[in-house]
Amino acid sequence: MTERRRYEPVTLGEIKELAEVGRPTVSNWRRRHASFPEAVGGSESKPLFDAEEIAGWLDERPVPDGERHPDGTLPTYGERFREGLRLRRLVALGHGTVLPDELIVRALAVAAMEGEGGGTLEAHLPAGLPADFDAADAELLRTVRELIEESGSAGAAAEAVLRLAGRLESDLMMDATPKPVVELIDALAQPVLSKAGSVTMLNLCAGTGDVLLGLAADDGENVVAVVEPDALRRTVLRYRLLAHWAAGETLVCSDPAELSAQGFPQADLVVADPPYASGERERDEDGPLRWAVEAVGRLTEDGKGLLVVPSWTLSRPRGGTGTANTLMRENLLKSGVVEAIVQLPRRIHTFRTGAEHALLVLRGSAVPRPEADVLLVDADRLARRVGDEWQRNVVALLGSTGTPVPQEAQRVSVATAGPGSSYLLDGRSLLPAHRLASPEKGLDHFAATVEARQNAYVALPHLKQWIGDLGVGKREHRAEHFKVGGQLRAGQLKLLPGHRIKESDIGDAGVPVIGREEMLGALPIGERRIMLEDLAAYPQSQMTEQGDVYLLTEHGVRTRVDDAGGCVLLAPVQGLRIAAYRKYLMDLAAGEMVRPEGLWMRPHALARLLAAPRNQQRGSGSLVRRVSVKDMDLPQLPPEEIADLEAVLAETERHRAEVRGQLSALDTLSERLSAGVADGDLRLRKRTGPGSRA
C-alpha cells in the first residue's frame, strides 16, 4: 500500500461517521462544492473516496461550535476525520469478543508501557499492568503503536482511546469533569501550586484523572495522592498517568482512610468532583457534601479546597428537622470554611445535561471565621454576558480584583446581621441564582415611572383624569424585603400546586382549567374545561378561590389574578392564596367596616410584585429555567400602601381588559371582512355623503 493510500477508501456513510456530521451534510458537501474529491472506486450508488483526499478537503472547514485550540483557532472537520480514521480499527476491535471496558484497559496498558511505564522496574509498576499488557493481542498492539506514532506521544494516544469510550458503549467517561470546569479549577489552584518548594495535593474522587492531569501537579517535586473508590477507574487512572508521566510517586487509594495509614500529610490543595447524579443521597450521610467535609479535614491551615457538587446539595431547603445534606451544609457555613460558592454555567456537563453543578471554594479551618461573608457568584449569568471569558472573571472576583455586577456576584453574611438582613443560615437555598437580586441596574425608577405616566396620558386621552390623579413619589429609605418562603411557613400565604390531568379528561364543559397555554396567552381562559365527575378521579386536586394568584415560573415569571375562583391548575402552573383574603371578602359582603391594616397583602399587588424584574432573575435549571416560588421576595410595605397599590393595579387591569376587548373586536371585524371578500361573497365600498369623512 502506498503512503497516499495508508487508509482504506471510505464511503459517504463512513465520512459521516468519522467527521461526526449527519448524512445530509455530507450529501450537501458533495453536491454543492465542485472541489469535493472525486470517487476512486465503488459504484454509482455506493462510491468510494480516498481517505487522505477527504481529510485534506475537510481541513478547510472549521467546526462552528467546536472547542477552540489554545491558540484560539477552531478545530476542523479534517481533524475529526483523521482521528476517526486512526481509531477505526480500535472501534472494530471493540465490536468483537472483548468487552469494551477490557479493550480500553488493554489499549491504555499498551500506551502506558510505551510511555513512562516501559522504563520502570516491574516491581514499581501498578499491579495488573504487565498482565493487561500481555493480554493485548497483536492487532491491538499494532493499532495503539501506530496511534502513538501518528499522535506524537503515548499520552495523546491514551486521550484518544478514552474519547472512544462512548462509541464503544462504555460509560467510563460519563463522569468526566468538563474541560471548562478543569480550566477554572486550574486557574483557582495556581496560587497554591506556584508556591516555592514542594506542594502537597490531594485529589478526592479522582475518577479517570481529568482534574489531576489538567493541574499537572505531579512534577516530581510535589507530593500527590488520589482517592478513587471505583476499581476500574483506578486502573484507568494509573495507566493514563503512566502514559503521560512516571506516576510511581503518586499515591492511589480506594478510600480516604488509606491516606492516614500511608502517612500522607495534610494537603495544601484538595480538589474533588464526586460522580453523583442530580437528586441522589439527600438523606444519606455519604452524599456529595461528605467529600467537602473530608476535604476540609485534610487541608493545612492556609490550604485551599475546590469541590464540584450537584446544585441540589445547595438548593434544597432545610425544613423542620433537616436532612444529612442540609446539616452538613450548615456545619460547613458555621465553621467559616466556605470562601465562595460559584454556580457553574448550565449544560456544562456533556452527559448530564439535565443537572446543574456548583463549585465550592473552601479554606483551612484552623482559625474559625463564623463572622466571615461568603462570595456568591452566578457564573451562568456571567457566561451569558462575557462568553468564554467567564472563568477569568470568576478568578478576578475571588481575587478581589474584579468589580461585581450585583446580579452576578455578591458577598452575603453567614449569620444574621439584624432584622431584614440577608444571611445564609436561614435554611433556604444557597444557590447564587436564588440569592442574588438587586434593583434594575442604572435605572431611576422615579424618572422612568413619570415618563411612563406621561406616555399613557398621551396615548389614552379618555383616561387623562385617572392618570393625572396618580401620585408618584420617591422613598426616603429603600424598603426592606422578605422571602415568600417565610410567609408560606408562617401561614400568611398558601401554595397551591398544579395537577397532572389526563388530556382525555379535558374538554369544553365543566370548570375552567389553567395551564401553561392559558398563562402564555395561547388559549383564552375558559376554552379548556373539566367536568366535576372527571375531576373526582383526582382527589388531590384543589379549586381556586377569588383572589388567588396563578404563577408560571418557567423562563421568567408570569402571574395572573383569579377574579372569580372555581378553576383547576394544571402543572407547571402554581397558585398562591392570601390566607386572610377570604375573611376580608366575607367582611365586605357582610357590610362590616374593613380597615386597610387588616390585610397585609392583596391579590393584584401580589401578582405584580412577584413578576417584578428582581424575581425574574432567579431562574435555575439546565433544561428549563424555573424560578423557585419560595425564593422570590416581596417588599415590606405598610398595609395602607398595599391598599393604594391594589386599587391602582386593579383599575389598571380593568382598563387593560377594556382595551383588549376593543382590540379583539377589531381583530374579529378585520377577519370576517377579509374572509368574506376572499371567498367572493362580499363587496366593500366606503360610504360617502353628508357627515362622512373623505
C-alpha positions as CSV (number, residue, x, y, z in Angstrom):
1,M,0.0,0.0,0.0
2,T,1.4,3.4,-1.0
3,E,1.9,6.2,1.5
4,R,-1.0,8.0,-0.1
5,R,-3.3,5.0,0.5
6,R,-2.2,4.3,4.1
7,Y,-6.0,4.1,4.8
8,E,-8.6,2.1,3.0
9,P,-11.1,4.1,0.8
10,V,-14.2,5.4,2.6
11,T,-17.9,5.5,1.7
12,L,-20.2,8.5,2.2
13,G,-21.6,6.8,5.3
14,E,-18.1,6.4,6.8
15,I,-17.3,10.1,6.1
16,K,-20.4,11.0,8.0
17,E,-19.4,8.8,11.0
18,L,-15.7,9.8,11.1
19,A,-16.4,13.5,10.7
20,E,-19.3,13.3,13.2
21,V,-21.9,15.0,11.0
22,G,-25.2,14.0,9.5
23,R,-25.6,12.2,6.2
24,P,-27.4,15.2,4.7
25,T,-24.3,17.3,5.5
26,V,-22.1,15.0,3.5
27,S,-24.5,14.9,0.6
28,N,-24.7,18.7,0.6
29,W,-20.9,19.0,0.6
30,R,-20.6,16.7,-2.4
31,R,-23.5,18.3,-4.3
32,R,-22.7,22.0,-3.7
33,H,-18.9,22.0,-3.9
34,A,-17.1,21.3,-7.1
35,S,-13.9,20.9,-5.2
36,F,-15.2,17.8,-3.3
37,P,-12.9,14.9,-4.1
38,E,-13.9,12.5,-7.0
39,A,-14.7,8.9,-6.2
40,V,-11.8,6.5,-6.7
41,G,-13.9,3.3,-6.8
42,G,-17.0,1.6,-5.8
43,S,-20.3,2.0,-7.7
44,E,-22.6,4.9,-8.5
45,S,-24.9,4.0,-5.6
46,K,-22.0,3.4,-3.2
47,P,-18.9,5.3,-4.3
48,L,-15.6,5.1,-2.5
49,F,-13.3,8.0,-1.8
50,D,-9.6,8.4,-1.0
51,A,-9.5,9.0,2.8
52,E,-6.5,11.3,2.6
53,E,-8.1,13.5,-0.1
54,I,-11.3,13.7,2.0
55,A,-9.2,14.7,5.1
56,G,-7.4,17.4,3.2
57,W,-10.7,18.8,1.8
58,L,-12.2,18.8,5.3
59,D,-9.2,20.7,6.7
60,E,-10.6,23.8,5.1
61,R,-13.9,23.5,7.0
62,P,-13.8,24.6,10.7
63,V,-16.3,23.1,13.2
64,P,-18.5,26.2,14.1
65,D,-19.3,25.1,17.7
66,G,-16.0,23.2,18.3
67,E,-13.8,23.7,21.4
68,R,-11.1,26.2,20.4
69,H,-7.4,25.3,20.4
70,P,-5.0,27.0,22.8
71,D,-4.1,29.5,20.0
72,G,-7.8,30.4,19.6
73,T,-8.4,28.7,16.3
74,L,-11.4,26.4,15.7
75,P,-10.9,22.7,15.1
76,T,-11.7,21.4,11.6
77,Y,-13.7,18.5,10.4
78,G,-10.4,17.3,8.9
79,E,-9.0,16.8,12.4
80,R,-12.1,14.9,13.5
81,F,-12.0,12.8,10.4
82,R,-8.3,11.9,10.8
83,E,-8.7,10.9,14.5
84,G,-11.7,8.8,13.5
85,L,-9.5,7.1,10.8
86,R,-6.8,6.3,13.3
87,L,-9.3,4.9,15.8
88,R,-11.4,3.0,13.3
89,R,-9.5,-0.3,13.8
90,L,-9.9,0.1,17.6
91,V,-13.6,0.6,17.2
92,A,-13.8,-2.6,15.0
93,L,-11.9,-4.5,17.7
94,G,-14.5,-3.2,20.3
95,H,-17.3,-4.9,18.4
96,G,-15.5,-8.3,18.7
97,T,-15.4,-10.7,21.6
98,V,-13.6,-8.4,24.1
99,L,-15.8,-6.3,26.3
100,P,-15.5,-2.5,25.7
101,D,-14.0,-1.7,29.2
102,E,-11.5,-4.6,28.8
103,L,-10.4,-3.3,25.4
104,I,-9.9,0.2,26.7
105,V,-7.9,-1.0,29.7
106,R,-5.7,-3.1,27.5
107,A,-5.2,-0.3,25.0
108,L,-4.3,2.1,27.9
109,A,-1.9,-0.6,29.2
110,V,-0.1,-0.6,25.9
111,A,0.1,3.2,25.9
112,A,1.4,3.2,29.5
113,M,4.1,0.7,28.7
114,E,5.0,2.5,25.5
115,G,5.2,5.7,27.6
116,E,6.8,6.1,31.0
117,G,6.0,2.6,32.1
118,G,8.4,1.0,29.7
119,G,11.3,2.3,31.6
120,T,10.1,1.4,35.0
121,L,11.1,-1.6,37.0
122,E,8.3,-4.2,37.1
123,A,8.2,-4.1,40.9
124,H,7.3,-0.4,40.7
125,L,4.6,-0.9,38.0
126,P,0.9,-0.8,39.1
127,A,-0.4,-4.3,39.9
128,G,-2.1,-5.8,36.9
129,L,-0.3,-3.6,34.2
130,P,2.0,-6.4,32.9
131,A,-0.9,-8.8,32.7
132,D,-3.1,-6.3,30.9
133,F,-0.3,-5.5,28.5
134,D,0.3,-9.2,27.8
135,A,-3.5,-9.7,27.2
136,A,-3.4,-7.2,24.3
137,D,-3.3,-9.2,21.0
138,A,-1.0,-8.4,18.1
139,E,-3.7,-6.3,16.3
140,L,-4.3,-4.2,19.3
141,L,-0.6,-3.7,19.9
142,R,-0.1,-2.6,16.3
143,T,-3.1,-0.3,16.4
144,V,-2.1,1.5,19.6
145,R,1.6,1.8,18.5
146,E,0.5,3.3,15.2
147,L,-1.8,5.7,17.1
148,I,1.2,6.8,19.3
149,E,3.4,7.3,16.2
150,E,0.7,9.4,14.5
151,S,-0.4,11.4,17.5
152,G,3.1,12.1,18.7
153,S,3.1,10.7,22.2
154,A,1.7,7.9,24.4
155,G,-0.2,10.4,26.4
156,A,-2.0,11.8,23.3
157,A,-2.8,8.2,22.2
158,A,-4.3,7.4,25.7
159,E,-6.5,10.5,25.5
160,A,-7.7,9.4,22.0
161,V,-8.5,6.0,23.3
162,L,-10.6,7.4,26.2
163,R,-12.5,9.7,23.8
164,L,-13.7,6.4,22.1
165,A,-15.4,5.2,25.3
166,G,-18.8,6.4,24.2
167,R,-18.6,4.9,20.7
168,L,-17.5,1.6,22.3
169,E,-20.7,1.8,24.6
170,S,-18.6,2.2,27.7
171,D,-19.7,4.6,30.5
172,L,-16.1,5.3,31.7
173,M,-16.2,8.9,30.7
174,M,-19.8,9.6,31.7
175,D,-18.4,11.3,34.9
176,A,-15.5,13.1,33.2
177,T,-15.0,16.6,34.6
178,P,-15.9,19.1,31.8
179,K,-12.9,20.9,30.4
180,P,-14.2,24.4,31.3
181,V,-14.5,23.3,34.9
182,V,-11.0,21.8,34.9
183,E,-9.7,25.1,33.5
184,L,-11.5,27.1,36.3
185,I,-10.1,24.7,39.0
186,D,-6.6,25.0,37.4
187,A,-6.8,28.9,37.5
188,L,-8.0,28.9,41.1
189,A,-5.3,26.4,42.2
190,Q,-2.4,28.2,40.6
191,P,-1.7,30.5,43.6
192,V,-1.1,27.3,45.7
193,L,0.7,25.3,43.0
194,S,3.0,28.1,42.1
195,K,4.4,28.5,45.7
196,A,8.1,28.0,46.2
197,G,9.0,24.5,47.3
198,S,7.1,21.3,47.4
199,V,3.3,21.4,47.4
200,T,1.1,18.6,48.8
201,M,-2.0,17.9,46.7
202,L,-4.9,15.5,47.2
203,N,-7.5,14.6,44.5
204,L,-10.6,13.1,46.1
205,C,-13.0,11.2,43.8
206,A,-10.4,11.4,41.1
207,G,-12.3,9.4,38.5
208,T,-10.1,8.8,35.5
209,G,-7.8,11.7,36.3
210,D,-9.2,14.7,34.4
211,V,-8.6,17.3,37.1
212,L,-5.2,15.8,38.1
213,L,-3.9,15.8,34.5
214,G,-5.3,19.3,34.0
215,L,-3.4,20.7,37.0
216,A,-0.2,18.9,36.0
217,A,0.7,18.8,39.7
218,D,2.9,15.7,39.6
219,D,6.1,17.4,38.6
220,G,8.4,15.1,40.5
221,E,8.8,17.6,43.4
222,N,5.2,17.9,44.7
223,V,3.6,15.2,46.9
224,V,0.4,14.0,45.2
225,A,-2.3,11.5,46.3
226,V,-5.6,10.5,44.7
227,V,-8.6,8.7,46.1
228,E,-11.0,6.8,43.7
229,P,-13.5,4.2,45.1
230,D,-14.2,2.5,41.8
231,A,-11.6,-0.2,40.9
232,L,-12.0,0.1,37.1
233,R,-11.5,3.9,37.2
234,R,-8.4,3.5,39.5
235,T,-6.9,1.2,36.9
236,V,-7.6,3.6,34.1
237,L,-6.2,6.4,36.1
238,R,-2.9,4.6,36.9
239,Y,-2.4,3.7,33.2
240,R,-3.4,7.1,32.0
241,L,-0.9,8.8,34.3
242,L,1.9,6.4,33.2
243,A,1.2,7.2,29.6
244,H,1.8,10.9,30.4
245,W,4.5,10.8,33.0
246,A,6.2,8.5,35.5
247,A,3.5,8.2,38.1
248,G,5.2,5.9,40.5
249,E,5.3,8.6,43.2
250,T,1.5,9.3,43.0
251,L,-0.3,7.5,45.9
252,V,-3.5,6.0,44.6
253,C,-6.0,4.8,47.2
254,S,-9.6,3.5,47.2
255,D,-10.6,5.2,50.4
256,P,-9.6,8.3,52.4
257,A,-8.8,6.1,55.4
258,E,-5.8,4.7,53.5
259,L,-4.2,8.1,53.3
260,S,-3.7,8.1,57.1
261,A,-2.4,4.5,57.1
262,Q,0.1,5.5,54.4
263,G,1.2,8.6,56.4
264,F,0.0,11.1,53.8
265,P,0.3,14.6,55.3
266,Q,-2.2,17.5,55.4
267,A,-2.7,18.9,51.9
268,D,-2.1,22.4,50.6
269,L,-4.6,21.8,47.9
270,V,-7.6,19.4,47.8
271,V,-9.8,19.0,44.7
272,A,-12.8,16.7,44.1
273,D,-15.6,16.1,41.6
274,P,-17.9,13.4,43.2
275,P,-19.7,11.4,40.4
276,Y,-23.2,11.7,41.7
277,A,-26.3,12.3,39.6
278,S,-28.7,15.1,40.5
279,G,-31.1,14.4,43.3
280,E,-29.2,11.4,44.9
281,R,-28.4,10.8,48.5
282,E,-30.2,13.8,50.1
283,R,-30.7,12.0,53.3
284,D,-27.6,9.8,53.0
285,E,-24.6,10.7,55.2
286,D,-22.4,9.6,52.3
287,G,-23.8,12.3,50.0
288,P,-21.7,14.7,47.9
289,L,-21.1,17.2,50.8
290,R,-19.4,14.4,52.7
291,W,-16.4,15.0,50.4
292,A,-16.5,18.7,51.3
293,V,-16.2,17.8,55.0
294,E,-13.4,15.3,54.1
295,A,-11.6,18.0,52.1
296,V,-11.7,20.5,55.0
297,G,-10.4,17.9,57.4
298,R,-7.4,17.2,55.0
299,L,-6.4,20.8,54.5
300,T,-3.5,22.6,56.1
301,E,-4.2,25.8,58.0
302,D,-3.8,28.0,54.9
303,G,-4.8,25.3,52.4
304,K,-7.5,25.6,49.7
305,G,-10.2,23.2,48.7
306,L,-12.1,23.1,45.3
307,L,-15.1,20.8,45.2
308,V,-17.7,20.3,42.4
309,V,-21.1,19.4,43.8
310,P,-24.6,19.0,42.2
311,S,-26.6,22.1,42.8
312,W,-29.4,20.3,44.6
313,T,-27.0,19.9,47.6
314,L,-27.2,23.7,47.9
315,S,-30.7,24.4,46.8
316,R,-32.8,22.0,49.0
317,P,-34.4,24.0,51.9
318,R,-33.7,22.8,55.5
319,G,-37.2,22.1,56.5
320,G,-38.2,21.3,60.1
321,T,-35.6,18.8,61.1
322,G,-33.2,19.0,58.2
323,T,-31.5,16.2,56.3
324,A,-28.0,14.8,56.4
325,N,-27.2,17.0,53.4
326,T,-28.6,20.3,54.9
327,L,-26.9,19.6,58.3
328,M,-23.5,19.1,56.6
329,R,-24.1,22.3,54.6
330,E,-24.9,24.3,57.8
331,N,-21.9,22.9,59.6
332,L,-19.6,24.0,56.8
333,L,-21.0,27.5,56.9
334,K,-20.8,27.8,60.7
335,S,-17.2,26.7,60.7
336,G,-16.3,29.6,58.4
337,V,-14.5,27.4,55.8
338,V,-16.7,28.3,52.8
339,E,-15.0,31.1,50.9
340,A,-17.2,31.2,47.8
341,I,-20.0,29.3,46.0
342,V,-19.8,29.5,42.2
343,Q,-22.8,28.4,40.3
344,L,-21.5,26.9,37.1
345,P,-23.0,27.6,33.7
346,R,-25.9,25.4,32.7
347,R,-25.4,22.4,30.4
348,I,-21.7,22.4,31.2
349,H,-21.7,18.7,31.6
350,T,-21.7,16.8,28.3
351,F,-23.5,13.7,29.5
352,R,-25.6,15.0,32.4
353,T,-27.3,17.9,30.5
354,G,-30.3,18.0,32.9
355,A,-28.1,18.6,36.0
356,E,-26.6,21.8,37.4
357,H,-23.4,22.0,39.3
358,A,-21.6,24.4,41.6
359,L,-18.0,24.8,42.8
360,L,-17.3,25.2,46.5
361,V,-14.2,27.2,47.3
362,L,-13.0,26.1,50.8
363,R,-10.2,27.2,53.1
364,G,-8.4,25.7,56.0
365,S,-10.3,25.5,59.3
366,A,-7.5,26.3,61.8
367,V,-8.9,29.7,62.6
368,P,-12.7,29.8,63.0
369,R,-14.3,32.6,60.9
370,P,-18.1,32.4,61.8
371,E,-18.5,36.1,61.0
372,A,-17.0,35.8,57.5
373,D,-19.0,36.6,54.4
374,V,-19.3,34.1,51.5
375,L,-18.9,35.3,48.0
376,L,-21.8,34.1,45.8
377,V,-21.1,34.0,42.0
378,D,-23.6,33.2,39.3
379,A,-21.3,32.1,36.6
380,D,-24.2,31.1,34.4
381,R,-25.4,34.7,34.2
382,L,-21.8,35.8,33.9
383,A,-21.1,33.5,31.0
384,R,-24.1,34.9,29.2
385,R,-22.6,38.3,29.4
386,V,-18.9,37.6,28.7
387,G,-18.9,34.3,26.9
388,D,-15.8,32.2,27.2
389,E,-14.1,34.7,29.5
390,W,-16.3,33.7,32.4
391,Q,-13.5,31.7,34.1
392,R,-11.2,34.7,34.1
393,N,-13.9,36.9,35.6
394,V,-14.6,34.3,38.4
395,V,-10.9,34.2,39.2
396,A,-10.8,38.1,39.3
397,L,-13.9,38.2,41.6
398,L,-12.3,35.7,44.0
399,G,-9.1,37.7,43.9
400,S,-10.9,40.9,44.8
401,T,-9.6,42.4,41.5
402,G,-13.0,42.3,39.7
403,T,-15.9,44.7,40.2
404,P,-19.0,42.5,40.6
405,V,-22.3,43.2,38.9
406,P,-24.9,42.8,41.7
407,Q,-27.0,40.2,39.8
408,E,-23.8,38.1,39.1
409,A,-21.8,38.3,42.4
410,Q,-22.4,39.5,46.0
411,R,-20.9,38.9,49.4
412,V,-23.6,37.5,51.8
413,S,-23.2,37.2,55.6
414,V,-23.3,33.7,57.1
415,A,-25.2,34.8,60.2
416,T,-27.9,37.4,60.6
417,A,-26.7,41.0,60.8
418,G,-30.0,42.3,62.1
419,P,-33.7,42.4,61.2
420,G,-34.4,42.3,57.5
421,S,-30.8,41.4,56.6
422,S,-30.0,38.6,54.2
423,Y,-27.9,35.7,55.6
424,L,-27.0,32.2,54.6
425,L,-28.0,30.2,57.7
426,D,-31.7,30.9,57.2
427,G,-32.4,27.4,55.9
428,R,-33.1,28.5,52.3
429,S,-31.3,27.7,49.1
430,L,-27.7,28.8,48.8
431,L,-27.6,28.9,45.0
432,P,-26.5,32.3,43.7
433,A,-29.3,32.3,41.2
434,H,-31.8,32.1,44.1
435,R,-30.0,34.6,46.3
436,L,-28.7,37.3,44.0
437,A,-31.3,40.0,43.3
438,S,-30.9,43.7,43.0
439,P,-32.7,46.8,41.6
440,E,-32.5,47.2,37.9
441,K,-29.0,48.4,37.2
442,G,-28.7,52.1,36.2
443,L,-32.5,52.8,36.4
444,D,-34.0,55.8,38.1
445,H,-37.4,54.3,38.9
446,F,-38.9,57.7,39.7
447,A,-37.9,59.2,36.3
448,A,-39.0,56.1,34.4
449,T,-42.4,56.0,36.1
450,V,-43.0,59.6,35.4
451,E,-42.1,59.1,31.8
452,A,-44.4,56.1,31.6
453,R,-47.3,58.0,33.1
454,Q,-46.8,60.8,30.6
455,N,-46.8,58.4,27.7
456,A,-50.0,56.8,29.0
457,Y,-51.5,60.3,29.3
458,V,-50.8,61.0,25.7
459,A,-51.9,57.6,24.4
460,L,-55.1,57.3,26.4
461,P,-56.8,60.8,26.3
462,H,-60.0,59.4,27.7
463,L,-58.2,58.4,30.9
464,K,-56.5,61.8,31.5
465,Q,-58.3,62.4,34.7
466,W,-57.5,59.0,36.2
467,I,-53.8,59.1,35.1
468,G,-53.4,62.6,36.3
469,D,-54.6,61.6,39.8
470,L,-51.8,59.0,40.2
471,G,-49.4,60.4,42.7
472,V,-45.8,59.1,42.4
473,G,-43.1,60.0,44.9
474,K,-39.6,58.8,46.0
475,R,-39.0,57.0,49.2
476,E,-36.5,58.4,51.7
477,H,-35.2,54.9,52.5
478,R,-35.3,51.8,50.3
479,A,-37.9,49.3,51.5
480,E,-36.7,46.0,53.1
481,H,-37.6,42.7,51.6
482,F,-38.8,39.3,52.9
483,K,-39.0,35.9,51.2
484,V,-42.2,34.3,50.1
485,G,-40.9,31.1,51.7
486,G,-41.1,32.7,55.1
487,Q,-44.7,33.8,54.5
488,L,-45.6,30.3,53.5
489,R,-44.1,28.9,56.7
490,A,-45.9,31.5,58.8
491,G,-49.2,30.6,57.1
492,Q,-49.7,34.1,55.6
493,L,-49.6,32.5,52.2
494,K,-50.6,29.1,50.9
495,L,-49.0,27.4,47.9
496,L,-51.5,25.7,45.5
497,P,-49.7,23.1,43.4
498,G,-50.6,22.4,39.8
499,H,-52.1,19.0,39.0
500,R,-51.3,16.4,36.2
501,I,-54.6,15.6,34.5
502,K,-55.0,13.3,31.5
503,E,-55.6,15.2,28.3
504,S,-58.6,12.9,27.6
505,D,-60.3,14.2,30.7
506,I,-60.2,17.8,29.5
507,G,-62.9,19.1,27.2
508,D,-65.1,22.1,26.7
509,A,-67.6,21.7,29.5
510,G,-67.2,22.0,33.3
511,V,-64.9,24.1,35.4
512,P,-62.0,26.0,33.7
513,V,-58.5,24.7,33.8
514,I,-55.5,27.0,33.8
515,G,-52.3,25.6,32.3
516,R,-49.2,26.8,30.5
517,E,-51.1,27.6,27.3
518,E,-53.5,29.9,29.2
519,M,-50.7,31.7,31.1
520,L,-48.8,32.3,27.8
521,G,-51.9,33.6,26.1
522,A,-52.0,30.8,23.5
523,L,-55.5,29.9,24.7
524,P,-58.2,32.1,26.3
525,I,-59.2,31.2,29.9
526,G,-62.3,29.1,29.8
527,E,-61.7,27.3,26.5
528,R,-60.4,24.2,28.2
529,R,-62.5,22.7,31.0
530,I,-63.1,19.6,33.0
531,M,-66.3,18.0,34.3
532,L,-66.6,17.7,38.1
533,E,-67.3,13.9,37.6
534,D,-63.9,13.6,35.8
535,L,-62.2,15.8,38.4
536,A,-63.3,13.4,41.1
537,A,-60.7,10.9,39.8
538,Y,-58.0,13.3,41.1
539,P,-58.6,13.5,44.9
540,Q,-55.6,15.8,45.4
541,S,-56.9,18.5,43.1
542,Q,-58.0,21.8,44.6
543,M,-60.2,24.6,43.2
544,T,-59.0,28.1,43.2
545,E,-60.8,30.9,45.1
546,Q,-61.4,34.6,44.3
547,G,-58.2,36.5,44.8
548,D,-55.8,33.6,44.2
549,V,-52.8,34.4,42.1
550,Y,-51.7,32.0,39.3
551,L,-47.9,31.6,38.6
552,L,-46.0,30.2,35.7
553,T,-42.3,30.3,36.7
554,E,-40.6,28.8,33.6
555,H,-38.2,31.1,31.8
556,G,-39.3,34.0,33.9
557,V,-42.3,34.7,36.0
558,R,-45.9,35.2,34.7
559,T,-48.7,35.9,37.0
560,R,-52.5,36.4,36.8
561,V,-55.2,37.1,39.4
562,D,-58.3,34.9,39.6
563,D,-61.2,37.3,40.0
564,A,-63.9,34.7,40.3
565,G,-62.4,31.4,41.6
566,G,-63.5,27.9,40.7
567,C,-60.6,27.0,38.4
568,V,-58.2,24.0,38.4
569,L,-54.5,24.5,38.0
570,L,-52.5,22.3,35.6
571,A,-48.8,21.7,36.3
572,P,-46.5,23.5,35.9
573,V,-48.8,26.4,36.9
574,Q,-49.0,27.0,40.6
575,G,-51.1,29.3,42.8
576,L,-50.6,31.5,45.8
577,R,-53.5,32.2,48.2
578,I,-53.5,35.1,50.7
579,A,-54.8,33.3,53.9
580,A,-56.6,36.4,55.2
581,Y,-58.3,37.3,51.9
582,R,-61.4,35.1,52.2
583,K,-62.3,36.6,55.6
584,Y,-61.7,40.1,54.1
585,L,-64.2,39.3,51.3
586,M,-66.7,37.9,53.8
587,D,-66.5,41.0,55.9
588,L,-67.0,43.2,52.9
589,A,-70.0,41.2,51.8
590,A,-71.5,41.5,55.3
591,G,-71.1,45.2,55.2
592,E,-68.6,45.4,58.0
593,M,-66.0,48.1,58.3
594,V,-62.7,46.8,57.0
595,R,-59.6,48.7,57.8
596,P,-56.6,48.6,55.3
597,E,-54.3,47.4,58.1
598,G,-56.4,44.3,58.4
599,L,-54.9,42.9,55.1
600,W,-51.1,42.7,54.8
601,M,-51.2,41.8,51.0
602,R,-53.7,42.0,48.2
603,P,-54.1,39.9,45.0
604,H,-53.2,42.4,42.2
605,A,-50.3,43.8,44.3
606,L,-49.0,40.3,45.0
607,A,-49.2,39.3,41.3
608,R,-47.3,42.3,40.0
609,L,-44.7,42.3,42.8
610,L,-43.9,38.7,42.1
611,A,-43.5,39.3,38.4
612,A,-41.1,42.3,39.0
613,P,-37.6,42.1,37.3
614,R,-35.8,41.3,40.6
615,N,-37.7,38.0,40.8
616,Q,-37.4,37.2,37.0
617,Q,-33.6,36.9,37.5
618,R,-33.8,33.9,40.0
619,G,-34.2,31.1,37.5
620,S,-32.2,27.9,37.7
621,G,-32.2,24.6,35.8
622,S,-30.2,23.3,32.9
623,L,-33.1,22.4,30.5
624,V,-35.9,24.6,31.8
625,R,-35.1,27.7,33.7
626,R,-37.5,27.8,36.7
627,V,-37.9,30.3,39.5
628,S,-38.5,28.9,42.9
629,V,-41.6,30.5,44.4
630,K,-40.1,30.2,47.9
631,D,-37.0,32.2,46.9
632,M,-39.0,35.1,45.4
633,D,-39.1,38.2,47.6
634,L,-41.6,41.0,48.3
635,P,-41.1,44.5,49.7
636,Q,-42.1,45.2,53.3
637,L,-44.8,47.9,52.8
638,P,-47.4,49.3,55.2
639,P,-50.9,47.9,54.7
640,E,-52.1,51.4,53.6
641,E,-49.6,51.4,50.8
642,I,-50.6,47.9,49.7
643,A,-54.2,49.0,49.7
644,D,-53.4,52.0,47.5
645,L,-51.2,49.9,45.2
646,E,-54.0,47.3,44.9
647,A,-56.6,50.0,43.9
648,V,-54.3,51.4,41.2
649,L,-53.4,48.0,39.8
650,A,-57.0,46.7,39.8
651,E,-58.1,49.8,38.0
652,T,-55.2,49.4,35.5
653,E,-56.2,45.8,34.9
654,R,-59.8,46.9,34.3
655,H,-58.7,49.4,31.7
656,R,-56.4,46.8,30.1
657,A,-59.3,44.4,29.8
658,E,-61.3,47.1,28.0
659,V,-58.5,47.8,25.6
660,R,-58.1,44.0,25.0
661,G,-61.8,43.8,24.3
662,Q,-61.6,46.6,21.8
663,L,-58.6,45.0,20.0
664,S,-60.4,41.7,19.9
665,A,-63.5,43.3,18.4
666,L,-61.3,45.0,15.7
667,D,-59.5,41.7,15.0
668,T,-62.8,39.8,14.6
669,L,-64.2,42.5,12.2
670,S,-61.0,42.5,10.1
671,E,-61.0,38.7,10.0
672,R,-64.7,38.5,8.9
673,L,-64.3,41.2,6.2
674,S,-61.2,39.7,4.7
675,A,-62.7,36.1,4.8
676,G,-65.9,37.2,3.0
677,V,-64.0,39.1,0.3
678,A,-61.6,36.2,-0.1
679,D,-64.4,33.7,-0.7
680,G,-66.1,36.1,-3.2
681,D,-69.2,36.7,-1.1
682,L,-68.7,40.3,0.0
683,R,-68.1,43.6,-1.8
684,L,-66.9,46.5,0.3
685,R,-67.3,50.2,-0.5
686,K,-66.8,53.3,1.5
687,R,-69.9,55.3,2.1
688,T,-69.9,58.9,1.0
689,G,-72.3,61.7,1.8
690,P,-73.1,64.3,4.5
691,G,-71.2,63.6,7.7
692,S,-68.8,61.0,6.1
693,R,-65.1,61.5,6.1
694,A,-63.3,61.8,2.8
